[in-house]
């Protein structure tokens, strides 16, 4: 009746999919912001959009090589972080939340408007930027892999690059959080005034953290667009909320949390969506249409966010002593 | 003091160097881009578009194509616009197969050509195919052209109307923030709730519209009561911090919004009377009686809220809790009761605001509240977080700004201006227009 093999193999594919890698990296950036520094950044979707558009526009409009396009995206997100941080990092945490969410929406609306359609592609978005990246692929053409994990050379190349970046930046995060810089950052989360009393420039540290996590988000935005095209509708605030769900699920102030959290999140979501869609098709849930089945995942994520925050605020890997929200 | 300062300077120096390297790398990369690469990339960018569904059309007058006519499509939370090409043809891709409103901007037609009366906006839906032709019937005639001054006046009235309905929602949000400290992201769903309930009772159950609106407001108030009783009060009793509470409200907002979509579908539906003609003329401004009724309702209700806060015992208690909850509790005010009243009132105001928003847009859809959530937050922040009258002033400023900005900005960018103003205000006056400095601490 229901094709269980397809459900399980689709779910298993999410384990190493580039989307999972992109969400993991974006969540890692958010872990630096929220988990370690205590900054409420609700504009991670904006950083990802900058990565995606910075990369695609550099290549399509200006004809930059891949490395330069990556730098443009990263540069844009540094400027974005400075613009966000200067007015808000001196203020209370919820101001940053409102400003970041507003700024991410400003970016999305600017990318969506028809005014700049010749550069941004308006609501239809951009595509055709993948050649440069595909040419760097050292894997000879062909199909590799086993079972559900059988992909062609380009698909493997995206996965290898995506997950290598995740591993590299997870190690970088682990190292810097053990360093004196990381201890100051965690100190700011626990008690900003105490850190200020020690003579540290809290404002500057927060800004550095905002930039670093934002750059992670930008690189995640670039991984995100490699298997698909750039569409502005992907960068709505619900993208940020999904990343928050991953971060809270794994544990906000952990390294493994965002990475494993992303894998668990996508495998479960794929399993759930696959099951419900097929159950509806098989007539098991007569009160639901296929379209409604697709909306269930958002309801599920919303409820999951609430339950995790209320009942297990430290997430799967977190330590209750290292809660990101003390206040 | 001395050594720590030098450490701070050194880190900042290092940081600046890093920035410098990046900036120079960026400029270099601009030079390094070779023309060969550029050619390749431009051939690569094909004309393919992302969307499956298209509206197309042909704007001609007496068999002559008209170029540069602006056509816009709106519906299902999606907006796009385009201009006709040299052959008078246009084409807009849309993401979903639902109902859309296709509008021809009469101002972009040449002199002496008009769209037939009432035909400049066409509601179109896809049939079995993924391409739908929408054609406008043009005729000879003289448009009543409005000069810039009249435009400003029209936008001003519209903005005032929009600002007042925003104020209804913003005051509730601000009172909830003031008394509980919660930045309630689920406020948008309370706005949508009012409109959806009016739709259910006024259209699906075909009750008279005044009764449907009344029921919707009562149900909104009941929703506020229920939310506080089942979620927020227990969480306050558990001693959950403000930031986790805010994240809970985000989860709630996401879940409830998609429950609405699950139950009501993704389409936009109209309340009775939402599309009646504008037949009240005040100089250059034409309004429908719905617009007038909407503004009068907002002003009366806002006046009542002001009276409640300033003159009644419970209103004074509300302001006291807002100022300092512990002190209010110590002076014998039942803080939990005040908070419950604030939730009920805030939800009822949000519901009313949603009904007015449904007439202003016009249309009821599952995410209509979420579309103005950031504007409500902008209003509250502009006025000063937690001050009820600040929210009123902030909302009117935001409403006016959004509408007036369409004089210069393309209409799909009108929210951008308001959000940029929000950031600028935080830069120069973070406590907001009416806020006090110590609140931002």
Boltz contact constraints between the chains, C-beta under 6 A:
constraints:
  - contact:
      token1: [A, 59]
      token2: [B, 41]
      max_distance: 6.0
  - contact:
      token1: [A, 60]
      token2: [B, 41]
      max_distance: 6.0
  - contact:
      token1: [A, 60]
      token2: [B, 45]
      max_distance: 6.0
  - contact:
      token1: [A, 62]
      token2: [B, 33]
      max_distance: 6.0
  - contact:
      token1: [A, 63]
      token2: [B, 33]
      max_distance: 6.0
  - contact:
      token1: [A, 63]
      token2: [B, 37]
      max_distance: 6.0
  - contact:
      token1: [A, 63]
      token2: [B, 38]
      max_distance: 6.0
  - contact:
      token1: [A, 63]
      token2: [B, 41]
      max_distance: 6.0
  - contact:
      token1: [A, 64]
      token2: [B, 33]
      max_distance: 6.0
  - contact:
      token1: [A, 68]
      token2: [B, 29]
      max_distance: 6.0
  - contact:
      token1: [A, 71]
      token2: [B, 25]
      max_distance: 6.0
  - contact:
      token1: [A, 71]
      token2: [B, 26]
      max_distance: 6.0
  - contact:
      token1: [A, 71]
      token2: [B, 29]
      max_distance: 6.0
  - contact:
      token1: [A, 75]
      token2: [B, 22]
      max_distance: 6.0
  - contact:
      token1: [A, 75]
      token2: [B, 26]
      max_distance: 6.0
  - contact:
      token1: [A, 87]
      token2: [B, 426]
      max_distance: 6.0
  - contact:
      token1: [A, 87]
      token2: [B, 427]
      max_distance: 6.0
  - contact:
      token1: [A, 91]
      token2: [B, 430]
      max_distance: 6.0
  - contact:
      token1: [A, 91]
      token2: [B, 440]
      max_distance: 6.0
  - contact:
      token1: [A, 92]
      token2: [B, 440]
      max_distance: 6.0
  - contact:
      token1: [A, 94]
      token2: [B, 183]
      max_distance: 6.0
  - contact:
      token1: [A, 98]
      token2: [B, 377]
      max_distance: 6.0
  - contact:
      token1: [A, 98]
      token2: [B, 381]
      max_distance: 6.0
  - contact:
      token1: [A, 99]
      token2: [B, 423]
      max_distance: 6.0
  - contact:
      token1: [A, 102]
      token2: [B, 374]
      max_distance: 6.0
  - contact:
      token1: [A, 102]
      token2: [B, 419]
      max_distance: 6.0
  - contact:
      token1: [A, 102]
      token2: [B, 422]
      max_distance: 6.0
  - contact:
      token1: [A, 105]
      token2: [B, 374]
      max_distance: 6.0
  - contact:
      token1: [A, 106]
      token2: [B, 416]
      max_distance: 6.0
  - contact:
      token1: [A, 106]
      token2: [B, 419]
      max_distance: 6.0
  - contact:
      token1: [A, 109]
      token2: [B, 416]
      max_distance: 6.0
  - contact:
      token1: [A, 113]
      token2: [B, 412]
      max_distance: 6.0
  - contact:
      token1: [A, 113]
      token2: [B, 413]
      max_distance: 6.0
  - contact:
      token1: [A, 114]
      token2: [B, 81]
      max_distance: 6.0
  - contact:
      token1: [A, 115]
      token2: [B, 410]
      max_distance: 6.0
  - contact:
      token1: [A, 123]
      token2: [B, 80]
      max_distance: 6.0
  - contact:
      token1: [A, 124]
      token2: [B, 49]
      max_distance: 6.0
  - contact:
      token1: [A, 124]
      token2: [B, 50]
      max_distance: 6.0
  - contact:
      token1: [A, 124]
      token2: [B, 51]
      max_distance: 6.0
  - contact:
      token1: [A, 124]
      token2: [B, 93]
      max_distance: 6.0
  - contact:
      token1: [A, 125]
      token2: [B, 50]
      max_distance: 6.0
  - contact:
      token1: [A, 128]
      token2: [B, 44]
      max_distance: 6.0
  - contact:
      token1: [A, 128]
      token2: [B, 45]
      max_distance: 6.0
  - contact:
      token1: [A, 128]
      token2: [B, 46]
      max_distance: 6.0
  - contact:
      token1: [A, 131]
      token2: [B, 44]
      max_distance: 6.0
  - contact:
      token1: [A, 199]
      token2: [B, 4]
      max_distance: 6.0
  - contact:
      token1: [A, 201]
      token2: [B, 8]
      max_distance: 6.0
  - contact:
      token1: [A, 204]
      token2: [B, 12]
      max_distance: 6.0
  - contact:
      token1: [A, 231]
      token2: [B, 50]
      max_distance: 6.0
  - contact:
      token1: [A, 241]
      token2: [B, 250]
      max_distance: 6.0
  - contact:
      token1: [A, 241]
      token2: [B, 254]
      max_distance: 6.0
  - contact:
      token1: [A, 292]
      token2: [B, 262]
      max_distance: 6.0
  - contact:
      token1: [A, 295]
      token2: [B, 258]
      max_distance: 6.0
  - contact:
      token1: [A, 295]
      token2: [B, 261]
      max_distance: 6.0
  - contact:
      token1: [A, 295]
      token2: [B, 262]
      max_distance: 6.0
  - contact:
      token1: [A, 298]
      token2: [B, 254]
      max_distance: 6.0
  - contact:
      token1: [A, 298]
      token2: [B, 258]
      max_distance: 6.0
  - contact:
      token1: [A, 299]
      token2: [B, 255]
      max_distance: 6.0
  - contact:
      token1: [A, 299]
      token2: [B, 258]
      max_distance: 6.0
  - contact:
      token1: [A, 299]
      token2: [B, 259]
      max_distance: 6.0
  - contact:
      token1: [A, 302]
      token2: [B, 251]
      max_distance: 6.0
  - contact:
      token1: [A, 302]
      token2: [B, 254]
      max_distance: 6.0
  - contact:
      token1: [A, 302]
      token2: [B, 255]
      max_distance: 6.0
  - contact:
      token1: [A, 303]
      token2: [B, 255]
      max_distance: 6.0
  - contact:
      token1: [A, 305]
      token2: [B, 251]
      max_distance: 6.0
  - contact:
      token1: [A, 306]
      token2: [B, 248]
      max_distance: 6.0
  - contact:
      token1: [A, 306]
      token2: [B, 251]
      max_distance: 6.0
  - contact:
      token1: [A, 306]
      token2: [B, 252]
      max_distance: 6.0
  - contact:
      token1: [A, 309]
      token2: [B, 244]
      max_distance: 6.0
  - contact:
      token1: [A, 309]
      token2: [B, 247]
      max_distance: 6.0
  - contact:
      token1: [A, 309]
      token2: [B, 248]
      max_distance: 6.0
  - contact:
      token1: [A, 325]
      token2: [B, 241]
      max_distance: 6.0
  - contact:
      token1: [A, 325]
      token2: [B, 243]
      max_distance: 6.0
  - contact:
      token1: [A, 325]
      token2: [B, 244]
      max_distance: 6.0
  - contact:
      token1: [A, 327]
      token2: [B, 241]
      max_distance: 6.0
